[in-house]
Amino acid sequence: MKVRPFTSRGYVISIIVGLVVWAVVAAVAVGVGGRLWAWGSAVQVRNVLALRLEWVMTASVVGSGLALAGLAFQALLRNPLAEPYILGVSGGAGLAFILGSLWVSIAWSPVFGFLGALATVAIVYAISQRRGRLEPYTLLLTGVIINAFYAAAIMLVTALAKPEQRGDIALWMMGNIGAFGPQWTLVVVVGALAVGVAALFAMLAKGFNLVAVGEDTAGALGVDVGRLRIVTFVAASLVTGASVALAGPIGFVGLICPHLLRMVLGPDHRRLVPAALFFGATFLVLADLAACLWEGATNRALPVGVLTAMCGGPFFIYLLRTRWRRSAQLQ
Amino acid sequence: MAALGPTPVAAAVPPAGGPALSARDLVFAYGRARPVLNGLSLQAGRARLLGILGPNGSGKTTLLRILVGLLRPAAGEVRLASVRLADYPREALARRVAYVPQETHAALGFTVLETVLMGRSPHTGALGFEASGDWLAVREALRMTDTEALAERGLDELSGGERQRVILARALAQAPELVLLDEPTAFLDIKHQHTIYGLLRRLVRERGMTVVCVSHDLNLAAAYADELVLLDGGRAARAGRPEEVLRPEVLAPVYGVPVEVRTDEATGRPYVLPRPPA
């Protein structure tokens, strides 16, 4: 019998390892990206490195947030394909954010993003549940329809916006790190949020495992399923909304990261939650670095959201054809 | 690894006195529908196996979900060891009462070992760190249910009988004093039916656990239960020893079919044969 006890010592070691791996990757990404940009202009190296650092930190907090949100949605909706982008949660945050920034104030738009995300989770959940049970296909179809609706609404808003705003909206909707210039304050806020949500999810992880097995089982093992659901949905919406406010709706990070982690660590959320915090960050830093290298090679910007969607689409289909079948039968 | 937590391998049986579980005048309805339970009372004695019988829709599963605290009755109360169920914090209740539901998802690919470990959930802290006592309880539960060899298999790779034994192992890992089961042998062949019920009897005899088990199978219940409760229309139509409950004049009106009751020479227990009019 292969015994792998879950102990506080192992936990601390894993967190240190995760932190170190992320820090090393982030440092390399700052250096490599900065070197590429600052080619031949030694004077500006310091400024460039400062900007690179901000972008890498942006990628880190956004990646963490989306990976954690995806992990939580998959666990609670008992659906391996659930993810903030696919469920329409990112789109809802995006639409609300744009509306808020165009017609209210850019300072308040992250709050709008959160409310948009929360409202979307509530809508998707209300539509796809029947007598407390979630229909897996209905859930995904609802997400598709909601996304189509939001896309239309965003096009309408774009059409109504001033011509000079249109380019910004389009660029932002692609999922773009650094499109809006310096925003350290928001990076710090979203970073604190991601760490806070990770700590919260770490304490709910036992419950995630049990809910995945069955709601009555979870209830009988001491989990308040109703409260767990509300707390988790609100926290996941909060972190999704904040991530979208920072970098636009970047797709599929919440799908790819949890699944890669499950392949290595297994299905236990007590291990997956802290891993998602560090791996989500590392993953998006690497994706952003790839986009940066592309820019260095071609002199054309590649929004990181385009890159993750290009990888995420095929990955989604792979999951649909393999893992999905097994879990769908068991709903 | 030092033993940090308690080591509750055997069931912690509280001091004697009073029934392990009692329910009085339970009323329950889903929404505005007709009440599923309507003034139901029952008692489960300590270290006894109580069988709950009744036709489809007589409220057996609803009753069980109330007894384990998943549903709140509209009226009436449940007492566990003479303390009201509603007064237990959720995790405290989960350390004393285990529940084996009718169906279990095999989602996300948890292994048998991971599934049984989940039974330790109410005993571990917020982050779920395991102490050596947790692993002792898990090994013991695997041993008792004869599922050690399956430990590394995925739950979705198992047969119905194997999976039911694993879910029972998870309940045992909880180290409860009371186990509630909802038709644990519904989809099992006769060998596995008797394996499960034999195991339940051992838990009662060797561990002093109290077992409450919903069953559709009158004869299995008759063969293994100490006492039976027969539900009809949300009430207990009859409660008592098997030979007191399984009587033609009691069963016929409840199930709407004439029956003949005989006695098994080998065990002295009654068994029921339906005799529908030709």
Contacts between the chains, C-beta under 8 A, distances in Angstrom:
chain1	res1	chain2	res2	distance
A	1	B	113	6.8
A	1	B	148	6.9
A	1	B	151	4.7
A	1	B	152	6.9
A	2	B	113	7.8
A	2	B	151	7.8
A	2	B	152	5.9
A	3	B	113	8.0
A	3	B	135	7.1
A	5	B	1	6.9
A	5	B	130	5.0
A	5	B	135	6.5
A	6	B	128	6.4
A	6	B	129	6.1
A	6	B	130	5.2
A	7	B	1	7.1
A	7	B	129	5.6
A	7	B	130	6.6
A	8	B	127	7.6
A	8	B	129	5.0
A	11	B	127	7.1
A	11	B	129	7.1
A	75	B	108	7.8
A	78	B	105	6.8
A	78	B	107	5.4
A	80	B	108	7.3
A	202	B	127	5.9
A	203	B	126	4.7
A	203	B	127	6.5
A	205	B	127	7.5
A	205	B	128	6.4
A	206	B	121	5.1
A	206	B	124	7.1
A	206	B	128	4.4
A	209	B	110	7.4
A	209	B	114	7.9
A	209	B	118	6.1
A	209	B	121	7.8
A	210	B	118	6.0
A	210	B	121	6.3
A	212	B	105	7.0
A	212	B	107	4.9
A	212	B	108	5.0
A	212	B	110	7.6
A	213	B	104	6.1
A	213	B	105	5.6
A	213	B	107	6.9
A	213	B	110	7.0
A	213	B	115	7.1
A	213	B	118	6.8
A	214	B	101	6.3
A	214	B	103	7.1
A	214	B	104	5.5
A	214	B	105	5.3
A	216	B	65	7.0
A	216	B	70	5.8
A	216	B	99	6.9
A	216	B	101	4.6
A	217	B	99	7.3
A	217	B	101	6.0
A	217	B	104	6.5
A	217	B	118	7.9
A	219	B	68	7.8
A	219	B	69	7.5
A	219	B	70	4.7
A	219	B	90	8.0
A	220	B	68	5.1
A	220	B	69	7.6
A	220	B	70	6.5
A	220	B	94	6.4
A	220	B	97	7.4
A	220	B	98	7.1
A	220	B	99	3.6
A	220	B	101	7.5
A	221	B	94	5.1
A	221	B	118	6.7
A	221	B	119	7.3
A	221	B	121	4.9
A	221	B	122	5.8
A	221	B	174	7.3
A	222	B	90	4.5
A	222	B	91	3.7
A	222	B	92	8.0
A	222	B	93	7.0
A	222	B	94	3.5
A	222	B	95	7.8
A	222	B	121	6.6
A	222	B	122	4.1
A	223	B	90	7.2
A	223	B	121	7.9
A	224	B	90	6.0
A	262	B	108	7.6
A	262	B	109	7.9
A	266	B	109	7.7
A	266	B	111	7.8
A	266	B	114	7.4
A	267	B	108	4.1
A	267	B	109	5.2
A	267	B	110	5.3
A	267	B	114	7.2
A	268	B	110	7.7
A	268	B	114	6.2
A	270	B	127	6.9
A	270	B	128	4.8
A	326	B	109	8.0
A	326	B	156	6.4
A	327	B	107	5.4
A	327	B	108	7.0
A	330	B	105	5.0
A	330	B	106	5.3
A	330	B	107	5.6
A	330	B	156	7.0
A	331	B	105	7.5
